[in-house]
Amino acid sequence: MRISEAISKSRKQKMIGWLLIITSSIFLLMSFILCIYRITKDDTPIFHLVSQFLNNTALVIYQNTYYFLKPLWDYSPTFYYPNVFVEGNLKLLAVFGAFTLGIIMRDSGNHLSNRINLAKRKAEEKLWERSLTGDISSNNVLAIEITMESKDSWYTRPEGIIMLSVIAGYIVNILSNISGL
């Protein structure tokens, strides 16, 4: 792979990683707010002031952001405590998996970017040495070939494999719910 191709691959991985992190963070925050609202709605009188404050805060956040974030609020997963294996908890697990996958992709892009910078630095030093001796054949650093390691691909890392299997399991669950199997 050429350095120019590796640069575009690194940028794509970092961009997709950040997109997954930001989107899933918003969903996780919304889920947390909905969970706080539901838990504090019917709380005991001992913690009434604290739960009333948390409940009102969650309600104000929901009311002030509902109009421009309506699709996100509608599809935001909610956590159900007594029943652990319900659809809302599985959706929350999938969102957390997407968040983790975004971190893995961003880190893989950063690792590849660091390797690219190291290869570019070494190539520029060799070109500098050749220019001092007058033996310049090519000065295009971006056309240099580099080898890819397994660390450079996010889906070959152990964390990436685990997150892909979690998300694949969630997709299988959705398909089985849709098909009725």
C-alpha positions in Angstrom: 0.0 0.0 0.0 1.3 3.4 -0.9 1.6 6.1 1.8 -1.0 8.2 0.1 -3.5 5.3 0.2 -2.6 4.7 3.8 -3.2 8.4 4.6 -6.7 8.2 3.1 -7.4 4.9 4.9 -6.3 6.4 8.2 -8.5 9.5 7.7 -11.5 7.3 6.9 -11.0 5.2 10.0 -10.6 8.2 12.2 -13.7 10.0 10.7 -15.9 6.9 10.9 -14.7 6.2 14.5 -15.5 9.8 15.6 -18.9 9.6 13.9 -19.7 6.4 15.8 -18.4 7.8 19.1 -20.4 11.0 18.8 -23.6 9.4 17.6 -23.6 6.6 20.2 -22.6 9.1 22.9 -25.7 11.1 22.2 -27.8 7.9 22.3 -26.2 6.8 25.6 -26.7 10.2 27.2 -30.4 10.2 26.1 -30.8 6.7 27.5 -29.2 7.8 30.8 -31.6 10.8 31.0 -34.6 8.5 30.3 -33.4 6.0 32.8 -33.0 8.7 35.5 -36.5 10.0 34.8 -38.1 6.6 35.1 -36.2 5.6 38.2 -36.8 8.8 40.1 -40.5 9.1 39.1 -41.6 6.6 41.8 -38.9 6.9 44.5 -39.2 6.6 48.2 -39.9 9.6 50.5 -36.5 9.4 52.0 -34.7 10.6 48.9 -37.7 12.6 47.7 -35.8 15.9 47.3 -32.9 14.4 45.3 -35.1 12.3 43.1 -37.5 15.2 42.5 -34.5 17.4 41.4 -33.1 14.6 39.1 -36.6 14.0 37.7 -37.2 17.7 37.0 -33.8 18.1 35.4 -34.3 15.1 33.2 -37.8 16.4 32.2 -36.4 19.9 31.4 -33.6 18.4 29.2 -36.1 16.2 27.4 -38.6 19.0 26.9 -36.0 21.5 25.6 -34.4 19.1 23.2 -37.3 17.1 22.0 -38.3 19.3 19.1 -35.0 19.3 17.2 -33.9 15.8 18.4 -37.2 14.0 18.0 -36.0 11.1 15.9 -33.1 10.4 18.4 -35.4 10.6 21.4 -37.9 8.2 19.7 -35.2 5.6 18.9 -33.2 6.0 22.0 -32.9 2.7 23.9 -34.1 2.6 27.5 -32.6 0.5 30.3 -35.0 -1.9 32.1 -33.7 -3.0 35.5 -36.0 -5.9 36.6 -36.0 -7.7 33.3 -32.4 -7.7 31.9 -33.0 -9.6 28.6 -35.6 -7.3 27.0 -35.3 -5.5 23.7 -34.5 -2.1 25.2 -31.5 -3.5 27.1 -30.3 -5.3 23.9 -30.5 -2.0 22.0 -28.6 -0.3 24.7 -25.9 -3.0 24.5 -25.7 -2.5 20.7 -25.3 1.3 21.2 -22.5 0.6 23.7 -21.0 -1.8 21.2 -21.1 0.9 18.5 -19.4 3.3 20.9 -16.7 0.8 21.6 -16.3 0.0 17.9 -15.9 3.7 17.2 -13.1 3.9 19.8 -11.4 0.9 18.3 -11.6 2.3 14.7 -10.3 5.7 15.9 -7.4 4.1 17.7 -6.6 2.0 14.7 -6.6 5.1 12.5 -4.3 6.9 14.9 -1.9 3.9 15.0 -1.8 3.9 11.2 -1.3 7.6 11.1 1.7 7.3 13.5 3.2 4.6 11.3 2.7 6.8 8.3 4.4 9.7 9.9 7.4 7.5 10.9 7.7 6.1 7.4 7.5 9.6 5.9 10.1 10.9 8.3 12.5 8.0 7.4 11.9 8.5 3.7 12.5 12.3 4.0 15.8 11.6 5.8 16.9 9.2 3.1 16.0 11.8 0.4 17.9 14.4 2.3 21.0 12.2 2.4 20.7 11.5 -1.3 20.3 15.2 -2.1 23.5 15.9 -0.2 25.4 13.4 -2.3 23.7 14.5 -5.5 22.1 11.1 -6.1 18.4 12.0 -6.3 16.2 9.6 -8.3 12.7 10.5 -6.9 11.5 12.9 -4.3 7.8 11.7 -4.1 7.5 10.5 -0.5 3.8 9.7 -0.9 4.5 7.0 -3.6 6.6 4.9 -1.2 5.2 1.4 -0.4 4.6 0.4 3.2 3.5 -2.9 4.6 0.3 -3.2 6.7 0.3 -4.9 10.1 -2.7 -6.5 11.8 -2.8 -3.5 14.2 -3.6 -1.2 11.3 -6.9 -3.0 10.5 -9.5 -2.5 13.3 -11.4 -5.6 12.4 -8.3 -7.9 13.0 -7.7 -6.6 16.5 -9.2 -8.7 19.3 -11.4 -5.9 20.5 -12.7 -5.3 17.0 -13.5 -9.0 16.6 -15.4 -9.0 19.9 -17.4 -5.9 19.0 -18.2 -7.2 15.5 -19.5 -10.4 17.1 -21.7 -8.4 19.6 -23.1 -6.3 16.8 -23.6 -9.3 14.6 -25.5 -11.0 17.4 -27.7 -8.0 17.8 -28.4 -7.9 14.1 -29.4 -11.6 14.2 -31.7 -10.8 17.1 -33.4 -8.0 15.2 -33.8 -10.3 12.1 -35.3 -13.0 14.2 -37.7 -10.6 15.8 -38.8 -9.3 12.4 -39.2 -12.7 10.9 -40.9 -14.1 14.0 -38.6 -17.0 14.5 
